Amino acid sequence: MKNDTLSIIIDAGATKTHFAILKEKSKVDDFSFKGINVNYSKDEDILSVFSDAVAKLPKEANISKIYYYGAGCATPHNSSKIYGFIQLFFPLSQINVYSDILAACRALSGKESSIVSILGTGSTSCFYDGNTMVKRAPSLGFMLGDEASGTYIGKMFIKEYLSLNLSDNVSDSFEKRFNLTPEIVLIKLYQEEHPNRFLSSLAPFVKEFESEECVSRLLHLAFDDFFRVNKKYYNDSENFVWNFTGTISAIFDTYLKAAAKQHNCTIGKIVSDPMPLLIEYHNLFTN
């Protein structure tokens, strides 16, 4: 790919930053590094991700355009910060920085109106009119919001564990699997960095034990909380399709659909990784 003109689409979430390299509207390579959320990630960690990405690119490649969609980039301050970091590595490229939810909108809805949600490490939702985000639910982060996200499910699970509300089978399996005790869990939550990543990492374990009534109950509550909190922000929400992306929406789709039905909401697409559809969007609607 030396001397080729390339473009890059970047989908950056709290857990993973996914780079797709395009040549003449066809993907020629992709790779992932650790996640970026500009609200929480240290500057040196963000710079490290871009440095690692540059090392994967052909040295003589001409990067004409970069489309960055990132967690935490909904504010001008954060988007400008990411723009500055990217410009350090790609000073001659046309750089576009957007919120991660716009990536979900473009990937899942194209030019159609819908309510679009991300359920991954965190969660968010918005109303998309086929061109722009018209309204977005307040994003309160993992301490106050992020309903039905991996972090939210992990937080609910840990609360039940520490409150001795889980079955012996689940509690014992949890402690053995992760070599944890209540004391160590509290250290991870209140003394170590990125407690949201620890909480979100528990989602696969929760999925494994979903047949246990104590786990199934908290999963139903988590997704009910999502619709209870988010639905109120959108007028006529029952008349629009709800599209979802993110790992959590895919692996817990049974609970997502059940909660949607209970709240009279219609589910459209559920896609774990938006990147393939996002590439299609750029091929169709951008130069």
Secondary structure, DSSP 8 states (H G I E B T S, - for coil): -TT-EEEEEEEE-SSEEEEEEEETTEEEEEEEEE--BTTTS-HHHHHHHHHHHHHHS-TT-EEEEEEEEEBTTTSHHHHHHHHHHHHHH-TTSEEEEEEHHHHHHHHHHTTS-EEEEEESSSEEEEEE-SSSEEEE----HHHH--TTSHHHHHHHHHHHHHTT-S-HHHHHHHHHHHT--HHHHHHHHHTSS-HHHHHHTTHHHHHHTTTSHHHHHHHHHHHHHHHHHHGGGSTTGGGSEEEEESHHHHHTHHHHHHHHHHTT-EEEEEES--HHHHHHHHHHH--
